[in-house]
Amino acid sequence: MMEPYFKIPHDPTMAHRISEAMQKSVQEDWEEYWGWRALKLDTESVIEGDLFLEWLHARHPFKAGILAMQPWSFYTWHTDGRRGVSVNMLVDPRSGTHHSMFALPRDKSHSTGRFIELIYEPNTFYLFDNQIEHAVYNFEGHRFMFSLEFDEDKSALDFYTLKSEVSQPWLCLNSAGGGTNED
């Protein structure tokens, strides 16, 4: 089985804007979204000046937001109903203990199985295969995840298609001097 996630070799230039949006938000800005607390972000302000996000949005329009988990909570094993792939970045990896896991193929008639863990690195985007069974367990501390949700659903955009696109044209653009662009 190929890994159900892919580390995107890009240094996000918009990380400070995410922190600012969270600090300026009030309780009423956060809404319930599939069991998460979610803060919608203005997509244009998120992508502005970040060449990778501009490149990605031009090819696959998306909405941006922050997903929050309370301490001592989990999001159980599941596959997403609509999303085939997402791009995620843990906002503050030092915020506590949390685990994002993908189930390895198994006999569903058994209650046990094996998994692999995605250990997020600071300020790093990851492609996330939402069609592989996955779960999140959050222990102490709040967990905040920056996430992109593509307008295209799983029938139009999947992990392998986007991984192929991100692995080739963007890497060529990135290595040709079009990489990061500081604000």
matplotlib code that plots the C-alpha trace (Angstrom):
import matplotlib.pyplot as plt

x = [0.0, 1.3, 1.2, -2.2, -0.5, 2.1, 4.4, 4.3, 7.8, 6.8, 7.3, 3.9, 4.1, 0.7, 1.1, 1.1, -2.2, -3.8, -2.7, -3.9, -7.3, -7.6, -6.7, -9.2, -12.0, -14.8, -16.8, -19.6, -17.2, -16.8, -19.5, -20.2, -18.9, -19.1, -18.4, -15.6, -15.6, -14.7, -13.5, -14.0, -11.2, -11.3, -9.7, -8.3, -6.5, -5.1, -3.7, -2.4, 1.4, 1.7, 2.7, 1.8, -1.7, -2.3, -1.1, -3.3, -6.4, -6.2, -6.3, -8.6, -10.7, -11.1, -12.4, -10.0, -10.7, -9.4, -10.8, -10.6, -10.7, -11.3, -8.9, -9.6, -11.7, -11.5, -12.9, -13.6, -12.5, -14.2, -13.8, -15.2, -18.5, -17.7, -14.0, -11.5, -8.4, -7.6, -4.6, -3.9, -1.4, -1.3, -1.3, 0.7, 2.3, 3.5, -0.1, -0.4, -0.5, -2.6, -2.5, -3.8, -3.9, -4.8, -6.0, -4.1, -6.3, -7.9, -10.6, -13.6, -15.1, -12.4, -12.4, -8.6, -6.3, -3.0, -2.5, 0.1, 0.4, 0.9, 3.2, 2.8, 5.9, 5.6, 4.5, 4.1, 1.3, 0.2, -2.1, -4.5, -6.3, -9.8, -10.9, -8.6, -10.1, -8.7, -9.1, -7.9, -7.3, -6.5, -5.3, -4.4, -4.5, -6.6, -5.8, -6.1, -5.8, -5.7, -7.5, -8.4, -11.7, -11.8, -14.9, -14.5, -15.8, -14.2, -15.5, -13.7, -10.5, -8.8, -5.5, -3.5, -4.5, -3.6, -0.4, 0.7, 0.0, 1.7, 4.7, 5.5, 4.4, 4.6, 7.9, 9.3, 7.9, 9.3, 12.8, 12.9, 12.9, 9.2, 9.1, 8.1, 7.3, 7.6, 4.9]
y = [0.0, 3.5, 6.0, 7.7, 11.1, 13.1, 15.8, 18.8, 20.3, 23.9, 26.5, 28.1, 31.9, 32.4, 30.6, 34.0, 35.0, 31.8, 32.7, 36.2, 35.0, 32.7, 35.5, 37.9, 35.4, 35.4, 32.5, 33.3, 33.0, 29.3, 26.9, 23.2, 21.2, 17.4, 17.2, 19.7, 23.4, 25.2, 28.8, 29.7, 31.8, 34.2, 32.2, 35.1, 36.5, 33.0, 32.4, 35.9, 35.9, 32.1, 30.8, 27.2, 28.0, 30.4, 27.7, 25.1, 27.3, 28.2, 24.4, 23.2, 25.9, 25.3, 26.8, 27.3, 26.9, 25.9, 22.8, 22.7, 19.7, 19.9, 18.2, 14.6, 14.0, 11.8, 11.6, 8.0, 5.7, 6.8, 7.7, 11.0, 11.0, 13.8, 14.6, 12.5, 14.5, 17.5, 19.6, 19.9, 21.7, 21.4, 25.0, 24.4, 20.9, 21.7, 22.3, 18.8, 15.2, 14.1, 11.3, 11.1, 7.6, 5.6, 2.0, -0.5, -2.9, -5.5, -8.1, -6.0, -9.0, -8.6, -5.8, -5.4, -4.1, -2.2, 1.5, 4.0, 7.4, 10.8, 12.8, 16.4, 18.5, 22.3, 24.6, 21.7, 21.0, 17.4, 15.9, 13.7, 10.7, 11.1, 7.8, 5.7, 4.9, 7.4, 8.7, 11.4, 11.2, 14.4, 14.3, 17.4, 20.7, 22.1, 20.9, 23.3, 22.1, 24.4, 22.5, 23.0, 21.6, 21.4, 22.3, 19.0, 15.9, 12.5, 11.5, 14.5, 14.8, 12.1, 11.7, 10.0, 12.6, 15.5, 13.9, 13.4, 17.1, 18.4, 16.0, 17.2, 20.7, 22.4, 20.9, 22.0, 25.5, 25.4, 24.3, 26.9, 29.7, 30.2, 28.6, 30.7, 34.3, 36.2, 38.8]
z = [0.0, -0.9, 1.9, 2.0, 2.5, 0.7, 2.1, -0.2, -0.6, 0.0, 2.7, 3.3, 3.3, 4.8, 8.2, 10.0, 8.4, 9.8, 13.3, 12.9, 11.7, 14.7, 17.1, 15.6, 15.6, 18.1, 19.3, 16.9, 13.9, 14.6, 13.4, 13.6, 10.6, 10.5, 14.3, 14.2, 15.2, 12.0, 11.1, 7.5, 6.0, 3.2, 0.4, -1.5, 1.6, 2.3, -1.1, -1.7, -2.2, -1.8, -5.2, -4.5, -3.2, -6.1, -8.6, -6.9, -6.7, -10.4, -11.2, -8.5, -6.7, -3.0, 0.3, 3.2, 6.9, 10.3, 12.0, 15.8, 18.2, 21.9, 24.3, 25.0, 21.9, 18.8, 15.3, 14.7, 11.8, 8.6, 5.0, 3.8, 1.9, -0.5, -0.4, -2.2, -1.2, 1.0, 1.8, 5.5, 7.8, 11.5, 12.8, 16.0, 16.3, 19.8, 21.0, 22.7, 21.9, 18.9, 16.4, 12.8, 11.6, 8.5, 8.6, 6.6, 4.5, 6.7, 7.0, 8.1, 9.9, 12.5, 15.2, 15.0, 12.4, 11.8, 11.0, 9.9, 11.5, 9.8, 12.0, 11.0, 10.6, 11.5, 8.7, 6.2, 3.8, 3.3, 0.7, 2.6, 1.0, 2.5, 0.9, 3.0, 6.4, 8.9, 12.5, 14.7, 18.5, 20.4, 24.0, 26.0, 24.3, 21.5, 18.0, 15.1, 11.5, 8.4, 5.7, 2.1, 0.8, -3.0, -4.9, -6.9, -5.1, -4.9, -8.4, -10.0, -7.9, -6.0, -4.0, -6.8, -9.4, -7.3, -6.0, -9.6, -10.4, -7.3, -7.8, -11.3, -12.5, -9.1, -8.2, -11.6, -10.9, -7.4, -8.5, -11.2, -8.7, -8.4, -4.9, -1.9, -2.0, 1.3, 2.0]

ax = plt.figure().add_subplot(projection="3d")
ax.plot(x, y, z, "-o")
ax.set_aspect("equal")
plt.show()
